[in-house]
Amino acid sequence: MSFPDWTVEEFRRHGYAAIDWICDYLERVEELPVVPKVAPGDLRALLPERAPEEAEPFEEILADLDRVVLPGITHWQHPGWFAYFPTGASPPSILGDLVSSGLGVVGFLWASSPAATELEAHVMDWLVDLLGLPQGWKTTDRGGGVIQVSASDATHLAFVVARHRRRDVAAVEDMVVYASEEAHSSVAKGARVAGFTHVRWIPVDDRFALVPTALEEAIGEDLAAGRTPVAVVSTVGTTGTTAVDPVRAVGELARRHGLWHHVDAAYAGTAMICPEFRGHQDGLELADSYVFNPHKWMLTNFDCSAFWVADRAPLIEAMSILPPYLRNRASESGEVIDYRDWQVPLGRRFRALKLWFVLRAYGAAGIRAMVRHHVELARGLAERLDADPRFTLVAPTPFALVTFRHVGGDAPTEALAAALDDTGEVHVTPSRDAEGAFIRVAIGQRTTRARHVDRLWELVDALAEPVR
Ligand SMILES: *Cc1c(COP(=O)(O)O)cnc(C)c1O
Protein backbone atom coordinates (compact mmCIF):
# COMPACT_ATOMS: atom_id res chain seq x y z
CA MET A 1 0.00 0.00 0.00
CA SER A 2 1.33 3.41 -0.82
CA PHE A 3 -0.10 6.91 -0.82
CA PRO A 4 1.09 10.14 -2.40
CA ASP A 5 3.16 12.23 -0.01
CA TRP A 6 5.32 15.30 -0.27
CA THR A 7 9.00 14.67 -0.78
CA VAL A 8 11.34 16.49 1.58
CA GLU A 9 12.28 18.74 -1.33
CA GLU A 10 8.63 19.66 -1.89
CA PHE A 11 8.25 20.39 1.80
CA ARG A 12 11.34 22.61 1.71
CA ARG A 13 9.99 24.58 -1.27
CA HIS A 14 6.47 24.96 0.12
CA GLY A 15 7.88 25.72 3.56
CA TYR A 16 9.90 28.65 2.23
CA ALA A 17 6.78 29.85 0.40
CA ALA A 18 4.73 29.66 3.60
CA ILE A 19 7.36 31.61 5.54
CA ASP A 20 7.38 34.20 2.75
CA TRP A 21 3.63 34.43 3.03
CA ILE A 22 3.86 35.07 6.78
CA CYS A 23 6.56 37.71 6.25
CA ASP A 24 4.47 39.48 3.60
CA TYR A 25 1.52 39.39 5.98
CA LEU A 26 3.48 40.89 8.85
CA GLU A 27 4.82 43.58 6.52
CA ARG A 28 1.38 44.70 5.37
CA VAL A 29 -0.77 43.99 8.43
CA GLU A 30 -0.67 47.66 9.43
CA GLU A 31 -2.43 48.59 6.15
CA LEU A 32 -5.36 46.23 6.80
CA PRO A 33 -8.46 47.20 8.81
CA VAL A 34 -7.92 45.76 12.31
CA VAL A 35 -11.38 44.21 12.46
CA PRO A 36 -12.70 42.46 9.32
CA LYS A 37 -15.97 43.56 7.79
CA VAL A 38 -17.61 40.17 7.42
CA ALA A 39 -20.97 38.66 8.16
CA PRO A 40 -21.57 35.24 9.69
CA GLY A 41 -21.20 32.57 7.02
CA ASP A 42 -19.08 34.65 4.61
CA LEU A 43 -16.09 32.31 4.83
CA ARG A 44 -18.06 29.10 4.69
CA ALA A 45 -19.81 30.30 1.55
CA LEU A 46 -16.39 30.32 -0.17
CA LEU A 47 -15.64 26.69 0.66
CA PRO A 48 -16.74 23.60 -1.26
CA GLU A 49 -19.37 21.55 0.44
CA ARG A 50 -17.22 18.43 0.60
CA ALA A 51 -13.58 17.82 1.45
CA PRO A 52 -11.39 17.23 -1.63
CA GLU A 53 -11.22 13.66 -2.85
CA GLU A 54 -7.96 14.20 -4.71
CA ALA A 55 -4.73 15.85 -3.54
CA GLU A 56 -4.48 19.57 -4.34
CA PRO A 57 -1.30 21.50 -5.15
CA PHE A 58 0.06 23.49 -2.24
CA GLU A 59 0.30 26.62 -4.43
CA GLU A 60 -3.50 26.61 -4.64
CA ILE A 61 -3.90 26.02 -0.93
CA LEU A 62 -1.54 28.89 -0.12
CA ALA A 63 -3.31 31.19 -2.58
CA ASP A 64 -6.60 30.49 -0.81
CA LEU A 65 -5.17 32.00 2.37
CA ASP A 66 -5.52 35.39 0.71
CA ARG A 67 -8.88 34.62 -0.90
CA VAL A 68 -10.63 32.71 1.88
CA VAL A 69 -8.92 33.26 5.20
CA LEU A 70 -7.43 36.74 5.33
CA PRO A 71 -10.73 38.60 4.72
CA GLY A 72 -12.08 37.07 7.93
CA ILE A 73 -9.02 37.59 10.13
CA THR A 74 -9.08 39.95 13.09
CA HIS A 75 -5.57 41.35 13.08
CA TRP A 76 -4.22 40.83 16.58
CA GLN A 77 -0.74 41.58 15.21
CA HIS A 78 -1.77 45.05 13.97
CA PRO A 79 0.12 47.81 15.81
CA GLY A 80 -3.25 49.52 16.36
CA TRP A 81 -4.39 46.54 18.43
CA PHE A 82 -5.56 47.93 21.78
CA ALA A 83 -8.39 45.47 22.45
CA TYR A 84 -8.68 42.81 25.22
CA PHE A 85 -5.05 42.16 26.06
CA PRO A 86 -2.39 41.64 23.39
CA THR A 87 -1.57 38.13 22.26
CA GLY A 88 2.10 37.35 22.01
CA ALA A 89 3.61 36.62 18.63
CA SER A 90 7.14 37.17 17.48
CA PRO A 91 9.41 35.77 14.78
CA PRO A 92 11.48 33.60 17.17
CA SER A 93 8.32 32.26 18.78
CA ILE A 94 6.74 31.44 15.43
CA LEU A 95 9.87 29.52 14.50
CA GLY A 96 9.88 27.74 17.85
CA ASP A 97 6.36 26.50 17.18
CA LEU A 98 7.41 25.48 13.68
CA VAL A 99 10.33 23.44 14.99
CA SER A 100 8.06 21.91 17.61
CA SER A 101 5.72 20.82 14.83
CA GLY A 102 8.68 19.58 12.84
CA LEU A 103 9.84 17.35 15.67
CA GLY A 104 6.29 16.20 16.26
CA VAL A 105 6.91 14.68 19.69
CA VAL A 106 4.51 14.19 22.58
CA GLY A 107 6.29 14.75 25.87
CA PHE A 108 3.89 13.31 28.43
CA LEU A 109 6.67 11.30 30.10
CA TRP A 110 10.31 12.23 30.46
CA ALA A 111 10.97 8.99 28.60
CA SER A 112 8.61 9.93 25.75
CA SER A 113 11.00 12.73 24.77
CA PRO A 114 13.57 13.68 27.43
CA ALA A 115 14.57 16.97 25.80
CA ALA A 116 10.98 18.25 25.81
CA THR A 117 10.68 17.76 29.56
CA GLU A 118 14.12 19.00 30.51
CA LEU A 119 13.98 22.13 28.37
CA GLU A 120 10.57 22.98 29.82
CA ALA A 121 11.71 22.46 33.41
CA HIS A 122 14.81 24.53 32.74
CA VAL A 123 13.13 27.55 31.11
CA MET A 124 10.48 27.52 33.84
CA ASP A 125 13.31 27.65 36.41
CA TRP A 126 14.89 30.51 34.43
CA LEU A 127 11.62 32.41 34.67
CA VAL A 128 11.59 32.03 38.47
CA ASP A 129 14.79 34.11 38.57
CA LEU A 130 13.76 36.48 35.77
CA LEU A 131 10.43 37.36 37.42
CA GLY A 132 11.60 37.42 41.02
CA LEU A 133 9.38 34.47 42.00
CA PRO A 134 10.12 32.47 45.18
CA GLN A 135 13.23 30.29 44.74
CA GLY A 136 11.43 27.28 46.23
CA TRP A 137 9.20 27.18 43.14
CA LYS A 138 12.04 25.81 41.01
CA THR A 139 11.88 22.21 39.80
CA THR A 140 15.26 21.76 41.51
CA ASP A 141 13.53 22.60 44.81
CA ARG A 142 10.13 21.52 46.23
CA GLY A 143 7.97 23.29 43.70
CA GLY A 144 8.09 23.42 39.95
CA GLY A 145 6.81 25.01 36.79
CA VAL A 146 4.89 23.52 33.90
CA ILE A 147 3.48 25.01 30.71
CA GLN A 148 -0.31 24.74 30.44
CA VAL A 149 -2.51 25.60 27.48
CA SER A 150 -4.13 28.59 29.14
CA ALA A 151 -4.47 30.45 32.41
CA SER A 152 -8.02 29.10 32.56
CA ASP A 153 -6.64 25.56 32.57
CA ALA A 154 -4.10 26.48 35.25
CA THR A 155 -6.74 28.00 37.51
CA HIS A 156 -9.04 25.03 36.99
CA LEU A 157 -6.13 22.73 37.83
CA ALA A 158 -5.34 24.67 41.02
CA PHE A 159 -8.97 24.25 42.09
CA VAL A 160 -8.86 20.50 41.40
CA VAL A 161 -5.71 20.13 43.51
CA ALA A 162 -7.25 22.20 46.31
CA ARG A 163 -10.37 20.01 46.23
CA HIS A 164 -8.43 16.74 46.08
CA ARG A 165 -6.23 17.76 49.01
CA ARG A 166 -9.26 18.18 51.27
CA ARG A 167 -11.33 15.25 49.96
CA ASP A 168 -11.20 13.44 53.30
CA VAL A 169 -12.32 16.53 55.20
CA ALA A 170 -15.44 17.58 53.32
CA ALA A 171 -17.67 16.79 50.36
CA VAL A 172 -17.25 19.16 47.41
CA GLU A 173 -20.81 20.45 47.97
CA ASP A 174 -19.67 21.78 51.35
CA MET A 175 -16.45 23.33 50.11
CA VAL A 176 -16.11 27.06 49.40
CA VAL A 177 -13.76 28.99 47.13
CA TYR A 178 -13.16 32.76 47.08
CA ALA A 179 -12.06 35.41 44.63
CA SER A 180 -12.74 39.09 44.15
CA GLU A 181 -15.67 40.45 42.17
CA GLU A 182 -13.11 41.54 39.59
CA ALA A 183 -11.58 38.08 39.10
CA HIS A 184 -11.46 36.74 35.54
CA SER A 185 -14.38 34.66 34.26
CA SER A 186 -12.03 31.66 34.16
CA VAL A 187 -12.22 31.59 37.97
CA ALA A 188 -15.98 31.10 37.84
CA LYS A 189 -15.65 28.55 35.06
CA GLY A 190 -12.78 26.67 36.74
CA ALA A 191 -14.72 26.50 40.00
CA ARG A 192 -17.78 25.18 38.20
CA VAL A 193 -15.83 22.57 36.25
CA ALA A 194 -14.05 21.51 39.46
CA GLY A 195 -17.49 20.91 40.97
CA PHE A 196 -17.65 23.73 43.52
CA THR A 197 -21.12 25.05 44.17
CA HIS A 198 -20.12 27.69 46.70
CA VAL A 199 -18.10 30.50 45.15
CA ARG A 200 -17.90 33.75 47.10
CA TRP A 201 -17.23 36.94 45.19
CA ILE A 202 -15.45 39.30 47.59
CA PRO A 203 -16.03 43.05 47.26
CA VAL A 204 -13.31 45.37 46.01
CA ASP A 205 -12.16 48.83 47.06
CA ASP A 206 -12.23 52.00 44.94
CA ARG A 207 -9.12 50.78 43.11
CA PHE A 208 -10.85 47.47 42.25
CA ALA A 209 -8.64 45.44 44.62
CA LEU A 210 -9.99 42.71 46.91
CA VAL A 211 -10.78 43.89 50.44
CA PRO A 212 -9.07 41.45 52.86
CA THR A 213 -11.40 42.20 55.79
CA ALA A 214 -14.34 41.26 53.57
CA LEU A 215 -12.59 37.98 52.71
CA GLU A 216 -12.00 37.30 56.37
CA GLU A 217 -15.66 37.93 57.14
CA ALA A 218 -16.82 35.62 54.37
CA ILE A 219 -14.53 32.83 55.56
CA GLY A 220 -15.85 33.31 59.10
CA GLU A 221 -19.47 33.08 57.92
CA ASP A 222 -18.81 29.90 55.98
CA LEU A 223 -17.01 28.27 58.90
CA ALA A 224 -19.88 29.22 61.21
CA ALA A 225 -22.31 27.64 58.73
CA GLY A 226 -20.34 24.38 58.79
CA ARG A 227 -18.83 24.76 55.33
CA THR A 228 -15.16 24.14 54.46
CA PRO A 229 -13.19 26.97 52.81
CA VAL A 230 -10.63 25.35 50.47
CA ALA A 231 -9.19 27.89 48.06
CA VAL A 232 -8.81 31.58 47.29
CA VAL A 233 -7.63 33.29 44.11
CA SER A 234 -5.90 36.64 44.14
CA THR A 235 -5.33 38.51 40.92
CA VAL A 236 -2.29 40.58 40.04
CA GLY A 237 -3.56 42.71 37.16
CA THR A 238 -7.29 42.08 36.72
CA THR A 239 -8.70 41.88 33.24
CA GLY A 240 -11.11 44.77 33.68
CA THR A 241 -8.71 47.39 35.01
CA THR A 242 -5.37 45.66 35.90
CA ALA A 243 -6.13 46.08 39.60
CA VAL A 244 -3.82 44.33 42.02
CA ASP A 245 -5.18 42.34 44.94
CA PRO A 246 -3.23 42.47 48.24
CA VAL A 247 -1.40 39.17 47.71
CA ARG A 248 0.28 39.18 51.12
CA ALA A 249 -2.90 39.89 53.11
CA VAL A 250 -4.81 37.23 51.17
CA GLY A 251 -1.89 34.82 51.64
CA GLU A 252 -1.88 35.36 55.39
CA LEU A 253 -5.62 34.65 55.61
CA ALA A 254 -5.17 31.58 53.41
CA ARG A 255 -2.42 30.24 55.70
CA ARG A 256 -4.44 30.87 58.82
CA HIS A 257 -7.45 28.98 57.48
CA GLY A 258 -5.66 26.28 55.46
CA LEU A 259 -6.83 27.54 52.02
CA TRP A 260 -4.99 26.88 48.78
CA HIS A 261 -3.87 30.32 47.54
CA HIS A 262 -3.72 30.61 43.76
CA VAL A 263 -2.41 33.81 42.16
CA ASP A 264 -3.65 34.78 38.70
CA ALA A 265 -1.17 37.13 37.03
CA ALA A 266 -2.13 36.07 33.51
CA TYR A 267 -1.48 39.46 31.96
CA ALA A 268 0.69 41.38 34.44
CA GLY A 269 3.12 38.56 35.21
CA THR A 270 5.28 39.56 32.25
CA ALA A 271 5.92 43.00 33.79
CA MET A 272 7.70 41.33 36.72
CA ILE A 273 10.75 40.89 34.51
CA CYS A 274 11.30 44.55 35.47
CA PRO A 275 12.15 44.80 39.19
CA GLU A 276 10.23 48.08 39.57
CA PHE A 277 6.89 46.24 39.23
CA ARG A 278 7.60 43.52 41.79
CA GLY A 279 6.04 45.45 44.66
CA HIS A 280 2.74 44.34 43.10
CA GLN A 281 3.51 40.69 43.82
CA ASP A 282 4.72 41.18 47.39
CA GLY A 283 3.74 38.15 49.46
CA LEU A 284 4.13 35.49 46.76
CA GLU A 285 6.01 33.28 49.22
CA LEU A 286 2.56 32.74 50.78
CA ALA A 287 1.05 31.46 47.52
CA ASP A 288 0.53 27.79 46.65
CA SER A 289 0.27 28.26 42.90
CA TYR A 290 0.75 31.01 40.34
CA VAL A 291 -0.02 31.49 36.67
CA PHE A 292 1.03 34.01 34.05
CA ASN A 293 0.74 33.94 30.28
CA PRO A 294 3.88 34.40 28.20
CA HIS A 295 1.31 34.18 25.38
CA LYS A 296 -0.11 37.53 26.38
CA TRP A 297 2.66 40.06 26.76
CA MET A 298 5.89 38.04 26.60
CA LEU A 299 6.21 37.70 22.83
CA THR A 300 5.29 34.02 22.82
CA ASN A 301 2.58 32.63 20.59
CA PHE A 302 -0.52 31.06 22.08
CA ASP A 303 -0.53 28.54 23.70
CA CYS A 304 1.96 29.08 26.50
CA SER A 305 0.69 29.58 30.03
CA ALA A 306 3.31 29.31 32.78
CA PHE A 307 2.06 27.64 35.96
CA TRP A 308 4.02 27.05 39.17
CA VAL A 309 3.30 25.29 42.40
CA ALA A 310 5.19 25.94 45.62
CA ASP A 311 5.00 22.22 46.41
CA ARG A 312 4.60 19.75 43.54
CA ALA A 313 3.56 16.80 45.77
CA PRO A 314 -0.17 17.65 46.06
CA LEU A 315 -0.35 18.44 42.32
CA ILE A 316 1.18 15.10 41.35
CA GLU A 317 -0.95 13.28 43.88
CA ALA A 318 -4.09 14.81 42.40
CA MET A 319 -3.12 14.19 38.76
CA SER A 320 -1.26 10.88 38.76
CA ILE A 321 -2.98 7.76 37.46
CA LEU A 322 -0.59 5.08 36.28
CA PRO A 323 -1.70 2.46 33.74
CA PRO A 324 0.77 -0.39 33.12
CA TYR A 325 1.73 0.78 29.62
CA LEU A 326 3.15 4.05 30.97
CA ARG A 327 5.44 2.38 33.52
CA ASN A 328 9.11 2.86 32.74
CA ARG A 329 12.47 2.73 34.42
CA ALA A 330 13.16 6.48 34.32
CA SER A 331 9.88 7.28 36.10
CA GLU A 332 10.49 4.60 38.69
CA SER A 333 13.96 5.99 39.41
CA GLY A 334 12.23 9.12 40.77
CA GLU A 335 14.87 11.23 39.05
CA VAL A 336 12.71 12.66 36.29
CA ILE A 337 9.64 14.82 35.83
CA ASP A 338 6.69 13.23 34.05
CA TYR A 339 4.63 16.24 33.03
CA ARG A 340 1.51 14.15 32.37
CA ASP A 341 1.17 14.22 36.20
CA TRP A 342 1.19 18.03 36.20
CA GLN A 343 -1.84 18.57 33.94
CA VAL A 344 -5.25 17.14 33.04
CA PRO A 345 -4.50 15.81 29.53
CA LEU A 346 -1.97 13.10 28.81
CA GLY A 347 -0.55 14.45 25.55
CA ARG A 348 1.36 17.69 25.39
CA ARG A 349 3.12 19.77 22.77
CA PHE A 350 6.79 20.77 22.96
CA ARG A 351 5.88 24.34 23.92
CA ALA A 352 9.10 25.12 25.77
CA LEU A 353 10.90 25.52 22.44
CA LYS A 354 9.19 28.76 21.52
CA LEU A 355 9.68 30.17 25.00
CA TRP A 356 13.36 29.20 24.89
CA PHE A 357 13.72 30.84 21.47
CA VAL A 358 12.04 34.02 22.74
CA LEU A 359 14.09 34.27 25.94
CA ARG A 360 17.31 33.80 23.98
CA ALA A 361 16.47 35.88 20.89
CA TYR A 362 15.32 38.93 22.88
CA GLY A 363 17.25 38.42 26.11
CA ALA A 364 15.77 39.57 29.40
CA ALA A 365 16.99 43.08 28.59
CA GLY A 366 15.05 43.12 25.33
CA ILE A 367 11.82 42.02 26.99
CA ARG A 368 12.33 44.56 29.79
CA ALA A 369 12.80 47.34 27.23
CA MET A 370 9.59 46.34 25.44
CA VAL A 371 7.56 46.23 28.66
CA ARG A 372 8.88 49.61 29.79
CA HIS A 373 8.13 51.12 26.40
CA HIS A 374 4.52 49.91 26.47
CA VAL A 375 4.04 51.11 30.06
CA GLU A 376 5.46 54.52 29.19
CA LEU A 377 3.14 54.80 26.16
CA ALA A 378 0.16 53.83 28.32
CA ARG A 379 0.98 56.36 31.03
CA GLY A 380 1.45 59.08 28.42
CA LEU A 381 -1.99 58.32 26.99
CA ALA A 382 -3.53 58.28 30.48
CA GLU A 383 -2.04 61.74 31.14
CA ARG A 384 -3.53 63.15 27.94
CA LEU A 385 -6.94 61.72 28.75
CA ASP A 386 -6.76 62.93 32.33
CA ALA A 387 -5.91 66.47 31.20
CA ASP A 388 -8.91 66.63 28.84
CA PRO A 389 -12.20 67.74 30.48
CA ARG A 390 -14.18 65.36 28.26
CA PHE A 391 -12.71 62.26 29.89
CA THR A 392 -12.16 60.69 33.27
CA LEU A 393 -9.89 57.79 34.07
CA VAL A 394 -11.62 54.74 35.53
CA ALA A 395 -8.62 53.15 37.27
CA PRO A 396 -4.89 53.78 37.70
CA THR A 397 -2.45 52.45 35.07
CA PRO A 398 0.02 50.30 37.01
CA PHE A 399 0.95 48.40 33.80
CA ALA A 400 -0.04 49.19 30.20
CA LEU A 401 -3.84 49.25 30.30
CA VAL A 402 -5.64 52.60 30.17
CA THR A 403 -9.30 52.72 31.22
CA PHE A 404 -11.42 55.82 30.66
CA ARG A 405 -14.93 57.04 30.03
CA HIS A 406 -16.57 60.11 28.56
CA VAL A 407 -17.89 62.39 31.31
CA GLY A 408 -21.19 62.47 29.41
CA GLY A 409 -21.85 58.84 30.41
CA ASP A 410 -22.72 55.67 28.53
CA ALA A 411 -23.94 57.10 25.22
CA PRO A 412 -20.88 59.21 24.28
CA THR A 413 -18.53 56.55 25.70
CA GLU A 414 -20.08 53.75 23.68
CA ALA A 415 -20.29 55.96 20.60
CA LEU A 416 -16.60 56.76 20.89
CA ALA A 417 -15.62 53.09 21.19
CA ALA A 418 -17.66 52.26 18.10
CA ALA A 419 -16.32 55.23 16.14
CA LEU A 420 -12.73 54.27 16.97
CA ASP A 421 -13.29 50.74 15.68
CA ASP A 422 -15.02 52.04 12.56
CA THR A 423 -11.82 53.82 11.50
CA GLY A 424 -10.23 50.41 10.94
CA GLU A 425 -6.98 51.85 12.28
CA VAL A 426 -7.42 50.80 15.89
CA HIS A 427 -9.40 48.35 17.98
CA VAL A 428 -10.40 48.98 21.61
CA THR A 429 -12.64 47.10 24.03
CA PRO A 430 -15.79 48.60 25.49
CA SER A 431 -16.44 47.43 29.06
CA ARG A 432 -18.62 48.30 32.05
CA ASP A 433 -18.34 48.78 35.77
CA ALA A 434 -20.87 49.84 38.41
CA GLU A 435 -20.75 53.40 37.08
CA GLY A 436 -21.45 52.37 33.50
CA ALA A 437 -19.61 52.07 30.20
CA PHE A 438 -15.89 52.63 29.83
CA ILE A 439 -13.19 51.97 27.24
CA ARG A 440 -10.17 49.71 27.73
CA VAL A 441 -7.01 50.50 25.78
CA ALA A 442 -4.42 47.75 26.21
CA ILE A 443 -1.00 48.66 24.83
CA GLY A 444 1.28 45.69 24.33
CA GLN A 445 1.35 44.53 20.74
CA ARG A 446 5.01 43.91 19.82
CA THR A 447 5.15 46.48 17.00
CA THR A 448 3.14 49.23 18.69
CA ARG A 449 5.23 52.40 18.87
CA ALA A 450 4.67 56.00 19.98
CA ARG A 451 3.27 56.99 16.57
CA HIS A 452 0.48 54.40 16.87
CA VAL A 453 -0.55 55.63 20.31
CA ASP A 454 -0.30 59.24 19.08
CA ARG A 455 -2.63 58.30 16.24
CA LEU A 456 -5.05 56.68 18.69
CA TRP A 457 -5.06 59.89 20.72
CA GLU A 458 -5.71 61.96 17.57
CA LEU A 459 -8.69 59.74 16.76
CA VAL A 460 -10.03 59.92 20.33
CA ASP A 461 -9.64 63.68 20.29
CA ALA A 462 -11.39 64.04 16.93
CA LEU A 463 -14.19 61.54 17.47
CA ALA A 464 -15.24 62.23 21.07
CA GLU A 465 -18.28 64.43 21.58
CA PRO A 466 -17.70 67.78 23.27
CA VAL A 467 -18.84 68.23 26.87
CA ARG A 468 -22.40 69.47 26.89
C1 LIG B 1 -6.57 36.69 30.02
C2 LIG B 1 -6.78 36.34 31.43
C3 LIG B 1 -7.09 35.03 31.81
C4 LIG B 1 -7.40 33.94 30.81
O1 LIG B 1 -6.30 33.56 30.05
P1 LIG B 1 -6.37 32.31 29.08
O2 LIG B 1 -4.94 31.91 28.95
O3 LIG B 1 -6.97 32.79 27.82
O4 LIG B 1 -7.19 31.27 29.74
C5 LIG B 1 -7.18 34.74 33.16
N1 LIG B 1 -6.98 35.69 34.08
C6 LIG B 1 -6.68 36.96 33.76
C7 LIG B 1 -6.46 37.96 34.84
C8 LIG B 1 -6.58 37.33 32.42
O5 LIG B 1 -6.31 38.61 32.09
The ligand as an ORCA input file, in Angstrom:
! r2SCAN-3c Opt
* xyz 0 1
  C      -6.567     36.685     30.017
  C      -6.779     36.337     31.426
  C      -7.095     35.028     31.808
  C      -7.395     33.941     30.810
  O      -6.298     33.564     30.054
  P      -6.371     32.309     29.080
  O      -4.936     31.905     28.946
  O      -6.969     32.789     27.820
  O      -7.192     31.265     29.736
  C      -7.184     34.739     33.158
  N      -6.979     35.690     34.081
  C      -6.678     36.956     33.760
  C      -6.458     37.961     34.840
  C      -6.579     37.327     32.417
  O      -6.308     38.605     32.095
*
